[in-house]
Amino acid sequence: MANSPRSKPPAPPPPPPPEFEISRQSRIFAAQLSKKVIDLDELRMLAAQGIPDGAGVRSTVWKLLLGYLPNDRSLWEQELANKRSQYAAFKDEFLSNPVEIARRVESGDHPNENAERGENGFLHRSEVTQEEHPLSLGKTSAWNQFFEYSEIMEQIDRDVKRTHPDMHFFCGDSSFAMSNQESLKNVLIIFAKLNAGIRYVQGMNEILAPLYFVFRSDPDDKNAVWNKFAEADSFFCFVELLSGFRDNFCQKLDNSAVGIRGTLSKLMQLLAKYDGELQHHLEITTEVNPQFYAFRWITLLLTQEFNFADTIHIWDTLLSDPDGPQETLLRICCAMLILVRKRLLAGDFTSNLKLLQNYPPTNISHLLYVANKLH
């Protein structure tokens, strides 16, 4: 009887299918987001483990993690209205076309409605103010500002057109793609004009893209109205996200402890702490300077190292750090090096540089698990 089939222990139940797990996650997040006052600490813990793709959860969670939405739901409507109104004012102020301004002046749409006009209805030459003149060098002159930022605007236009060329959302001749490109350009131009110390640095379009994609693609019917304001929402979240990395984009601080070189040095210190052999081989034996590969990893928040879907999942973890994404980013970069340590230790300068500048496909969940162990 000992060998009777009845004496065998019952087989363990099969694991739930992935869609069941995602559904369970969605219910957990929905319960958290439905609270009158959301527990941000608990939300961060949930987000660090991954946010489900469906039900419009990620769009709301990212806005909460970036501080764009307050944790008190009763304040959302008014806060969003205020921010979106402010962004509309920014567009009016910073995206105005001086040609259009001149046309308004000539057609009589002028602040001084009582100004005397010539027989044809136009203002006399003497009534065109200094600030409205195309050759004006005044700081508040729309023409002067237009010429000052024209080169930056051209750079932004070129970069936006190159953003994720493999995705119809961003690239192509469709009105949808072109509308999305226009929104990205608007955000970057306004940011540049509001941040004179940094303006625009090539690659900022790659950091903006995931934010705008998530907000514009929100599938939740309840958030359908939010889609119309994806540009405004992306702007404020982009500003908040970049505030934690601002020094990495300031050329004057490149060689300081808080600049990009200081950040790269922290990465190597972290690697030395957990894998001194690998750190020595990279920096001393093969002389692979972290600036050759990690500069892009850090400044572009890993948007160029993985496919877009994997980048989104990495950002779930990055944005969930209560101290800001910088430290989590360094741990993920360190984990990336550790995961390919065997190939790196066996490689020379050329092979290692090629490997790290073209990071191989990897299991993102495992990468984040290893990064978390470095905490």
SENUPA-958624 format. One record per residue (C-alpha): z, x, y negated; residue number from 0; residue in three letters. Coordinates in Angstrom, 1 decimal, decimal comma. Each point is the difference from the previous one (the first is absolute). Layout:
{{Z X Y} NUM 'ala'}
...
# end
This chain:
{{0,0 0,0 0,0} 0 'met'}
{{0,5 3,0 -2,2} 1 'ala'}
{{-3,7 0,3 -0,4} 2 'asn'}
{{-0,5 -3,7 -0,6} 3 'ser'}
{{-2,0 -0,8 -3,1} 4 'pro'}
{{2,9 -2,1 -1,1} 5 'arg'}
{{2,3 3,0 -0,2} 6 'ser'}
{{-2,1 1,8 -2,5} 7 'lys'}
{{1,3 -0,1 -3,6} 8 'pro'}
{{-2,1 -2,2 -2,3} 9 'pro'}
{{-2,7 1,7 -1,9} 10 'ala'}
{{0,8 0,4 -3,7} 11 'pro'}
{{-1,8 -2,5 -2,3} 12 'pro'}
{{-3,1 1,3 -1,6} 13 'pro'}
{{0,3 1,2 -3,6} 14 'pro'}
{{-1,0 -2,6 -2,6} 15 'pro'}
{{-3,5 0,2 -1,3} 16 'pro'}
{{-0,5 1,8 -3,3} 17 'pro'}
{{-0,9 -3,3 -1,8} 18 'glu'}
{{3,4 -1,4 1,1} 19 'phe'}
{{1,8 3,0 -1,5} 20 'glu'}
{{-1,9 -0,3 -3,2} 21 'ile'}
{{0,8 -3,7 -0,2} 22 'ser'}
{{3,7 0,8 0,6} 23 'arg'}
{{-0,1 2,6 -2,8} 24 'gln'}
{{-1,7 -2,5 -2,3} 25 'ser'}
{{2,8 -2,5 0,6} 26 'arg'}
{{2,7 2,7 -0,7} 27 'ile'}
{{-1,7 0,9 -3,3} 28 'phe'}
{{-0,6 -3,7 -0,9} 29 'ala'}
{{3,7 -0,7 0,5} 30 'ala'}
{{0,9 3,0 -2,3} 31 'gln'}
{{-2,5 -0,9 -2,7} 32 'leu'}
{{1,1 -3,7 0,0} 33 'ser'}
{{3,5 0,9 -1,2} 34 'lys'}
{{0,9 -0,9 -3,5} 35 'lys'}
{{1,2 3,5 -0,6} 36 'val'}
{{-1,7 2,5 2,2} 37 'ile'}
{{2,0 2,9 1,5} 38 'asp'}
{{-2,1 3,0 -1,0} 39 'leu'}
{{1,9 2,4 2,3} 40 'asp'}
{{-0,8 -2,2 3,0} 41 'glu'}
{{-3,5 -0,4 -1,1} 42 'leu'}
{{-0,5 3,7 -0,3} 43 'arg'}
{{1,3 0,5 3,5} 44 'met'}
{{-2,4 -2,6 1,3} 45 'leu'}
{{-3,0 1,4 -1,9} 46 'ala'}
{{0,7 3,6 1,2} 47 'ala'}
{{-0,7 -1,3 3,5} 48 'gln'}
{{-3,3 -1,5 -1,0} 49 'gly'}
{{-1,1 -3,1 -1,8} 50 'ile'}
{{-2,2 -2,6 1,9} 51 'pro'}
{{-3,6 -0,2 -1,2} 52 'asp'}
{{-0,2 -3,8 -0,1} 53 'gly'}
{{1,6 -2,9 -2,0} 54 'ala'}
{{-0,2 1,8 -3,4} 55 'gly'}
{{3,3 1,8 0,7} 56 'val'}
{{-1,0 3,5 -1,1} 57 'arg'}
{{-1,2 -1,0 -3,4} 58 'ser'}
{{3,4 -1,5 -0,9} 59 'thr'}
{{2,0 2,7 1,7} 60 'val'}
{{-1,7 2,8 -1,8} 61 'trp'}
{{0,5 -1,7 -3,4} 62 'lys'}
{{3,7 -0,3 0,8} 63 'leu'}
{{0,3 3,6 1,3} 64 'leu'}
{{-1,7 1,3 -3,2} 65 'leu'}
{{2,3 -2,0 -2,2} 66 'gly'}
{{-2,8 -2,2 -1,4} 67 'tyr'}
{{1,7 -3,1 1,3} 68 'leu'}
{{3,7 -0,5 -0,5} 69 'pro'}
{{2,1 -0,7 3,1} 70 'asn'}
{{1,0 -3,4 -1,4} 71 'asp'}
{{-2,9 -2,4 0,9} 72 'arg'}
{{0,9 -2,4 -2,9} 73 'ser'}
{{-1,1 2,7 -2,4} 74 'leu'}
{{-3,4 0,6 1,5} 75 'trp'}
{{-2,1 -2,5 -1,8} 76 'glu'}
{{1,2 1,0 -3,5} 77 'gln'}
{{-0,1 3,7 0,8} 78 'glu'}
{{-3,6 -0,2 1,3} 79 'leu'}
{{-1,1 -2,1 -3,0} 80 'ala'}
{{1,5 2,6 -2,4} 81 'asn'}
{{-1,6 3,0 1,8} 82 'lys'}
{{-3,4 -1,6 0,3} 83 'arg'}
{{0,0 -1,0 -3,6} 84 'ser'}
{{0,9 3,5 -1,0} 85 'gln'}
{{-2,9 1,4 2,1} 86 'tyr'}
{{-2,4 -2,5 -1,7} 87 'ala'}
{{1,2 1,4 -3,3} 88 'ala'}
{{-0,6 3,6 1,3} 89 'phe'}
{{-3,6 -1,0 0,9} 90 'lys'}
{{-0,6 -1,4 -3,4} 91 'asp'}
{{1,3 3,1 -1,7} 92 'glu'}
{{-1,3 2,8 2,2} 93 'phe'}
{{-3,2 -1,3 1,5} 94 'leu'}
{{-1,5 -1,3 -3,3} 95 'ser'}
{{-3,6 1,1 -0,6} 96 'asn'}
{{-0,5 1,5 -3,5} 97 'pro'}
{{-3,5 -1,4 0,0} 98 'val'}
{{1,4 -3,5 0,5} 99 'glu'}
{{2,6 0,7 -2,7} 100 'ile'}
{{-2,8 1,0 -2,4} 101 'ala'}
{{-2,0 -3,1 1,0} 102 'arg'}
{{3,0 -2,2 -0,8} 103 'arg'}
{{0,4 1,7 -3,4} 104 'val'}
{{-3,7 -0,5 -0,8} 105 'glu'}
{{0,0 -3,6 1,2} 106 'ser'}
{{3,0 -0,9 -2,2} 107 'gly'}
{{2,7 -0,1 2,7} 108 'asp'}
{{2,2 2,2 -2,1} 109 'his'}
{{3,7 -0,1 -0,7} 110 'pro'}
{{-0,6 -0,5 -3,7} 111 'asn'}
{{-1,6 -3,4 0,1} 112 'glu'}
{{-0,1 -0,3 -3,8} 113 'asn'}
{{-1,9 3,3 -0,5} 114 'ala'}
{{-3,1 -0,5 -2,1} 115 'glu'}
{{-3,2 0,3 1,9} 116 'arg'}
{{-3,6 0,7 -1,0} 117 'gly'}
{{-2,7 -2,6 0,0} 118 'glu'}
{{-0,7 0,5 3,7} 119 'asn'}
{{3,6 -0,6 0,9} 120 'gly'}
{{0,8 3,7 0,9} 121 'phe'}
{{2,7 2,1 -1,5} 122 'leu'}
{{-1,0 2,4 -2,7} 123 'his'}
{{0,0 3,7 1,0} 124 'arg'}
{{3,0 0,5 -2,2} 125 'ser'}
{{2,0 -2,6 2,0} 126 'glu'}
{{-0,4 1,7 3,4} 127 'val'}
{{3,3 1,7 0,3} 128 'thr'}
{{0,4 3,7 0,8} 129 'gln'}
{{1,5 -0,8 3,4} 130 'glu'}
{{-3,1 -2,2 0,9} 131 'glu'}
{{-2,5 2,7 -0,9} 132 'his'}
{{-1,7 1,7 3,0} 133 'pro'}
{{0,6 3,4 -1,6} 134 'leu'}
{{3,6 -0,6 -0,6} 135 'ser'}
{{2,4 2,7 1,3} 136 'leu'}
{{3,1 -2,1 -0,4} 137 'gly'}
{{2,3 -0,2 3,0} 138 'lys'}
{{-0,1 -3,8 0,0} 139 'thr'}
{{-3,7 -0,2 -0,4} 140 'ser'}
{{-1,6 -1,8 3,0} 141 'ala'}
{{-3,1 2,2 -0,3} 142 'trp'}
{{2,0 3,2 0,0} 143 'asn'}
{{2,0 -1,1 3,0} 144 'gln'}
{{-3,2 -1,0 1,7} 145 'phe'}
{{-1,6 3,4 -0,4} 146 'phe'}
{{3,3 1,8 0,9} 147 'glu'}
{{0,2 -1,8 3,3} 148 'tyr'}
{{-3,7 -0,3 0,8} 149 'ser'}
{{0,1 3,1 2,3} 150 'glu'}
{{3,0 -1,3 1,9} 151 'ile'}
{{-1,6 -3,4 0,4} 152 'met'}
{{-3,1 1,6 1,4} 153 'glu'}
{{2,1 1,9 2,5} 154 'gln'}
{{1,9 -3,2 1,0} 155 'ile'}
{{-3,3 -1,8 0,5} 156 'asp'}
{{-1,3 2,8 2,3} 157 'arg'}
{{3,2 0,1 2,0} 158 'asp'}
{{0,3 -3,7 0,4} 159 'val'}
{{-3,5 -0,3 1,3} 160 'lys'}
{{0,9 2,6 2,7} 161 'arg'}
{{3,2 -1,8 1,0} 162 'thr'}
{{-0,2 -0,8 3,8} 163 'his'}
{{-3,8 -0,2 0,2} 164 'pro'}
{{0,4 -1,2 3,6} 165 'asp'}
{{1,7 -3,2 -1,1} 166 'met'}
{{-1,9 -3,0 -1,3} 167 'his'}
{{3,1 -1,0 -2,0} 168 'phe'}
{{-0,4 3,0 -2,3} 169 'phe'}
{{-3,7 1,1 0,4} 170 'cys'}
{{-3,4 -1,7 -0,2} 171 'gly'}
{{-2,1 -2,2 -2,2} 172 'asp'}
{{1,8 -3,3 0,8} 173 'ser'}
{{1,7 -1,8 -3,0} 174 'ser'}
{{3,3 0,2 1,9} 175 'phe'}
{{-0,1 3,8 0,4} 176 'ala'}
{{-1,2 0,5 -3,6} 177 'met'}
{{2,8 -2,3 -1,3} 178 'ser'}
{{2,5 2,1 2,0} 179 'asn'}
{{-1,4 3,2 -1,5} 180 'gln'}
{{0,3 -1,4 -3,5} 181 'glu'}
{{3,6 -0,8 0,6} 182 'ser'}
{{0,8 3,5 1,3} 183 'leu'}
{{-1,7 1,5 -3,1} 184 'lys'}
{{1,9 -2,3 -2,4} 185 'asn'}
{{3,3 1,0 1,5} 186 'val'}
{{-0,7 3,7 -0,1} 187 'leu'}
{{-1,4 -0,1 -3,6} 188 'ile'}
{{3,1 -1,9 -1,2} 189 'ile'}
{{2,3 2,4 1,8} 190 'phe'}
{{-1,8 3,0 -1,5} 191 'ala'}
{{0,3 -1,4 -3,5} 192 'lys'}
{{3,7 -0,9 0,4} 193 'leu'}
{{0,9 3,4 1,5} 194 'asn'}
{{-1,5 2,6 -2,4} 195 'ala'}
{{1,9 2,8 1,7} 196 'gly'}
{{-1,8 -0,5 3,3} 197 'ile'}
{{-2,9 -2,3 -0,8} 198 'arg'}
{{-2,2 -0,2 3,1} 199 'tyr'}
{{0,1 2,6 2,8} 200 'val'}
{{-2,8 -0,1 2,6} 201 'gln'}
{{1,3 -1,7 3,2} 202 'gly'}
{{2,2 -2,6 -1,7} 203 'met'}
{{-2,6 -2,5 1,1} 204 'asn'}
{{0,9 0,7 3,6} 205 'glu'}
{{3,7 -0,8 -0,7} 206 'ile'}
{{-0,9 -3,2 -1,8} 207 'leu'}
{{-2,3 -1,2 2,7} 208 'ala'}
{{2,6 -1,0 2,7} 209 'pro'}
{{2,0 -1,9 -2,5} 210 'leu'}
{{-2,9 -2,0 -1,3} 211 'tyr'}
{{-1,4 -0,6 3,5} 212 'phe'}
{{3,3 -1,4 1,2} 213 'val'}
{{0,6 -2,2 -3,0} 214 'phe'}
{{-3,6 -1,2 -0,2} 215 'arg'}
{{-0,2 -0,7 3,7} 216 'ser'}
{{3,2 -2,0 0,3} 217 'asp'}
{{-0,9 -2,6 2,7} 218 'pro'}
{{3,0 -2,3 -0,8} 219 'asp'}
{{-1,1 -3,3 -1,5} 220 'asp'}
{{3,2 -0,2 -1,9} 221 'lys'}
{{-0,9 3,2 -1,8} 222 'asn'}
{{-3,6 -1,0 -0,7} 223 'ala'}
{{0,7 -0,1 -3,7} 224 'val'}
{{1,4 3,5 0,2} 225 'trp'}
{{-3,4 1,3 1,2} 226 'asn'}
{{-1,4 -0,8 -3,5} 227 'lys'}
{{2,5 2,3 -1,5} 228 'phe'}
{{-0,4 2,8 2,5} 229 'ala'}
{{-1,3 2,3 -2,8} 230 'glu'}
{{3,1 -0,6 -2,2} 231 'ala'}
{{2,4 0,3 3,0} 232 'asp'}
{{-1,7 3,2 1,2} 233 'ser'}
{{0,3 1,5 -3,5} 234 'phe'}
{{3,8 -0,3 -0,2} 235 'phe'}
{{0,6 1,0 3,6} 236 'cys'}
{{-2,3 3,0 -0,5} 237 'phe'}
{{2,0 1,1 -3,0} 238 'val'}
{{3,2 -0,4 1,9} 239 'glu'}
{{-1,3 1,9 3,1} 240 'leu'}
{{-1,4 2,9 -2,2} 241 'leu'}
{{3,3 0,3 -1,9} 242 'ser'}
{{1,4 1,7 3,1} 243 'gly'}
{{-2,9 2,4 0,2} 244 'phe'}
{{-0,7 0,4 -3,7} 245 'arg'}
{{0,9 3,7 -0,1} 246 'asp'}
{{-2,6 0,8 2,7} 247 'asn'}
{{-2,7 -1,2 -2,3} 248 'phe'}
{{1,2 1,9 -3,1} 249 'cys'}
{{-2,0 3,3 -0,2} 250 'gln'}
{{2,6 1,5 -2,3} 251 'lys'}
{{2,6 -0,3 2,7} 252 'leu'}
{{-2,1 1,3 2,9} 253 'asp'}
{{2,0 3,3 0,3} 254 'asn'}
{{3,4 -1,5 -0,7} 255 'ser'}
{{2,6 -1,1 2,5} 256 'ala'}
{{-0,9 -3,7 -0,6} 257 'val'}
{{-3,8 0,5 0,1} 258 'gly'}
{{-2,3 0,0 2,9} 259 'ile'}
{{0,7 3,6 1,0} 260 'arg'}
{{3,7 -0,8 0,1} 261 'gly'}
{{-0,7 -2,9 2,2} 262 'thr'}
{{-2,1 2,1 2,4} 263 'leu'}
{{2,8 2,5 0,1} 264 'ser'}
{{2,4 -2,8 1,1} 265 'lys'}
{{-2,4 -0,9 2,8} 266 'leu'}
{{0,1 3,6 1,3} 267 'met'}
{{3,8 0,1 -0,3} 268 'gln'}
{{0,2 -3,2 2,0} 269 'leu'}
{{-2,4 1,4 2,7} 270 'leu'}
{{2,0 3,3 0,1} 271 'ala'}
{{3,2 -2,1 0,6} 272 'lys'}
{{-1,4 -1,8 3,0} 273 'tyr'}
{{-2,6 2,4 1,3} 274 'asp'}
{{0,4 3,5 -1,4} 275 'gly'}
{{-2,5 1,5 2,5} 276 'glu'}
{{-2,8 -2,3 -1,2} 277 'leu'}
{{0,8 0,5 -3,6} 278 'gln'}
{{-0,1 3,8 0,4} 279 'his'}
{{-3,3 -0,1 1,9} 280 'his'}
{{-1,6 -2,2 -2,6} 281 'leu'}
{{1,2 1,7 -3,2} 282 'glu'}
{{0,5 3,6 1,1} 283 'ile'}
{{-2,1 0,7 3,1} 284 'thr'}
{{-3,2 -2,0 -0,8} 285 'thr'}
{{0,7 -0,3 -3,7} 286 'glu'}
{{-1,0 -3,7 -0,2} 287 'val'}
{{1,4 -1,0 -3,4} 288 'asn'}
{{1,2 -3,6 -0,1} 289 'pro'}
{{-2,0 -0,5 -3,1} 290 'gln'}
{{-3,2 0,2 2,1} 291 'phe'}
{{0,9 -3,1 1,9} 292 'tyr'}
{{3,3 -1,7 -1,0} 293 'ala'}
{{-1,0 -0,2 -3,7} 294 'phe'}
{{-2,4 -2,8 0,9} 295 'arg'}
{{2,5 -1,6 2,5} 296 'trp'}
{{2,7 -0,2 -2,7} 297 'ile'}
{{-1,9 -0,9 -3,2} 298 'thr'}
{{-2,1 -2,7 1,8} 299 'leu'}
{{2,9 -1,3 2,1} 300 'leu'}
{{-1,9 0,6 3,2} 301 'leu'}
{{-2,8 -2,5 -0,9} 302 'thr'}
{{-2,6 2,5 1,1} 303 'gln'}
{{1,5 1,2 3,3} 304 'glu'}
{{-0,1 -3,2 2,0} 305 'phe'}
{{-2,1 -3,2 0,2} 306 'asn'}
{{0,8 -2,7 -2,5} 307 'phe'}
{{2,0 -2,2 2,4} 308 'ala'}
{{2,2 2,9 1,0} 309 'asp'}
{{0,5 1,0 -3,6} 310 'thr'}
{{1,3 -3,6 -0,7} 311 'ile'}
{{2,5 0,3 2,8} 312 'his'}
{{1,2 3,5 -1,2} 313 'ile'}
{{0,5 -1,5 -3,5} 314 'trp'}
{{2,3 -2,7 1,5} 315 'asp'}
{{2,3 2,8 0,9} 316 'thr'}
{{-0,6 2,0 -3,2} 317 'leu'}
{{0,8 -2,9 -2,3} 318 'leu'}
{{3,1 -1,0 2,0} 319 'ser'}
{{2,0 3,1 -1,0} 320 'asp'}
{{2,7 -1,0 -2,5} 321 'pro'}
{{-0,1 3,5 -1,6} 322 'asp'}
{{-3,7 -0,2 -0,6} 323 'gly'}
{{-2,9 1,0 2,2} 324 'pro'}
{{0,0 3,8 -0,7} 325 'gln'}
{{2,5 1,1 2,6} 326 'glu'}
{{-1,5 -2,3 2,7} 327 'thr'}
{{-3,4 1,3 -0,8} 328 'leu'}
{{1,2 3,6 0,5} 329 'leu'}
{{1,5 -0,9 3,3} 330 'arg'}
{{-3,2 -1,6 1,2} 331 'ile'}
{{-2,0 3,1 -1,1} 332 'cys'}
{{2,4 2,2 1,9} 333 'cys'}
{{-0,3 -2,2 3,1} 334 'ala'}
{{-3,8 0,3 -0,3} 335 'met'}
{{0,4 3,8 0,3} 336 'leu'}
{{2,4 -0,2 2,9} 337 'ile'}
{{-2,2 -2,4 2,0} 338 'leu'}
{{-2,8 2,5 0,1} 339 'val'}
{{2,3 3,1 0,3} 340 'arg'}
{{-1,6 1,2 3,3} 341 'lys'}
{{-3,5 0,1 -1,5} 342 'arg'}
{{1,3 1,6 -3,2} 343 'leu'}
{{2,0 2,7 1,8} 344 'leu'}
{{-3,1 0,9 2,1} 345 'ala'}
{{-2,3 0,0 -3,1} 346 'gly'}
{{-1,0 2,4 -2,6} 347 'asp'}
{{-0,6 -0,5 -3,8} 348 'phe'}
{{-3,4 -1,7 0,4} 349 'thr'}
{{0,8 -2,3 2,9} 350 'ser'}
{{3,4 -1,0 -1,4} 351 'asn'}
{{-1,5 -0,8 -3,4} 352 'leu'}
{{-2,8 -2,0 1,5} 353 'lys'}
{{2,5 -2,0 2,1} 354 'leu'}
{{2,3 -0,8 -2,9} 355 'leu'}
{{-2,8 -0,9 -2,4} 356 'gln'}
{{-1,4 -2,3 2,6} 357 'asn'}
{{3,2 -1,4 1,7} 358 'tyr'}
{{-0,7 -1,4 3,4} 359 'pro'}
{{0,5 -3,7 0,9} 360 'pro'}
{{3,6 -0,6 1,0} 361 'thr'}
{{2,4 -2,8 1,1} 362 'asn'}
{{1,4 -1,1 -3,4} 363 'ile'}
{{3,1 -1,6 1,6} 364 'ser'}
{{0,8 3,3 1,7} 365 'his'}
{{-0,6 1,9 -3,2} 366 'leu'}
{{2,4 -2,2 -1,9} 367 'leu'}
{{2,5 0,3 2,8} 368 'tyr'}
{{-0,1 3,8 -0,1} 369 'val'}
{{0,3 -0,1 -3,9} 370 'ala'}
{{3,0 -2,2 0,2} 371 'asn'}
{{1,7 2,5 2,3} 372 'lys'}
{{-0,3 2,6 -2,7} 373 'leu'}
{{2,2 -2,2 -2,3} 374 'his'}
# end
